[in-house]
């Protein structure tokens, strides 16, 4: 399955179904134990997040939020890059990384076209576009969204109207053109990076986070320290730190931020370009019209969704779940409760006069989200992929494979835990450049759990950095769908992503190591070996003893 996931010989979701076929036939697990793994409560938490995202997209709430943030941050290139990164990361916390990137990229290109509308830039970018298209077709990357194609096709038409501006440009034209080309690259490369970083901040933000939660429940049923609230308290500060350092690096590398530029007076062309960009953002925002009742309703339900998930059991104070039977109310219950309201809450402001007007027409009111829309929008293949990961983890545990792997990790027992965290994050961050993030974490988590038992450290101390590290895929267009979408715009080269992503990967590894050895220790009680892991270690010992007894009895019969 790992080989199929890495090579994509079969679709990822189809490979995820193989445990249903193989485990019963090979005598590993009966089907009545395999099949329930495909719809654990973790899957329902993920499903509730996807349905909430569908409602946000249905009423264009995400676009309104994005344009409002860009209006607030200003139109200087460095500020706009920061605005793009903040908006994309926030959206990616709740929507999928791919959807956030696909939504933000057309906005970025429209702003860039208003900032830099000279013909020379267009010619240079068209040359790069031809090179990238050949590479794009060869590598079978993701297709460009239709809105991007429209913007690209109208580029020359829009820019020819302004070609007389070139006459007024001073002698250092080449430097000015390089500056503009770099700003294009900085804008476009910041969006997929921010999407990948933002997805790590919430449990529902990206699939690997939920796989960690599901596999913890499989390997360590008594572990209850990881939930939406505790994860957010750990991952949100890490996300903010990474975004700030990432923004500084991208702005420095692509000319959006430099000390000399701060002291130098802007040229009239740049002032005019920034004014046009501001007008484009304002015009796009005004096209949305006044905020609708449906948008307000979705926003309130979205806030309620986030607040209730966060406050259910935040660990540092008693949550609202303490008013109910312990262990009965999970994050999945909370999520499904809120998103169910979307299917019956009206999208038009209800009129109370209707109840008293006998002649009023009995017309059906459209809800905030229809089931047909949810069916079309929700990526059901990801839910199967999660289920396949959980089934694989169950098979590893029941068959004793995870114990066997743990036995082969004895040479690593002398490694200091902080060094182990650093090494694990580096290995996984490199591996995930070439393989699916979801496949990567499914493969590595059982190994990390057993390694932690061998090292006598809290399993979360190794499993959390492994989970977050697999989202840090910045170096190649094929690493993640957001990278592929940005690359397919035709303005980025592979070498641009490689040189920017290398330091991004390094920063991510170091910041994650810092987080695990500071505030994460108090949030997840990482300083001691927990009782819930001790129970697992005892079960492993019993399993090893059983294996030895079976082997001896078999030999005596022979």
Secondary structure, 3 states (H helix, E strand, C coil): CHHHHHHCCCCHHHHHCHHHHHHHHCCCCCHHHHHHHHHCHHHHHHHHHHHHHHHHHHCCHHHHHHHHHHHHHCCCHHHHHHHHHHHHHHHHCCCCHHHHHHHHHHHHHHHHHHHCCCHHHHHHHHHHHHHHHHHHHHHCCCCCCHHHHHHHHCHHHHHHCCHHHHHHCCCCHHHHHHHHHHHHHHHHHHHHHHHHHHCCCCCCCCHHHHHHHHHHHHHCCCCCCCCHHHHHHHHHHHHHHHHHHHHHHHHHHCCCCCHHHHHCCCCHHHHHHHHHHHHHHHHHHHHCCCCCHHHHHHHHHHHHHHHHHHHCCCCCCCCHHHHCCCCCCCHHHHHHHHHHHHCCCECCCCCHHHHCCCCCCCCCCCECCCHHHHHHHCCHHHHHHHHHHHHHHHHHHHHCHHHHHHHCCHHHHHCCHHHHHHHHHHHHHHHCCCCCHHHHHHHHHHHHHHHHHHHCCCCHHHHHHHHHHCCCCCCCCCCCHHHHHHHCCCCCCHHHHHHHHHHHHHHHHHHHHHHHCCHHHHHCCCCCCCHHHHHHHHHHHHHHHHHHHHHHHHHHHC
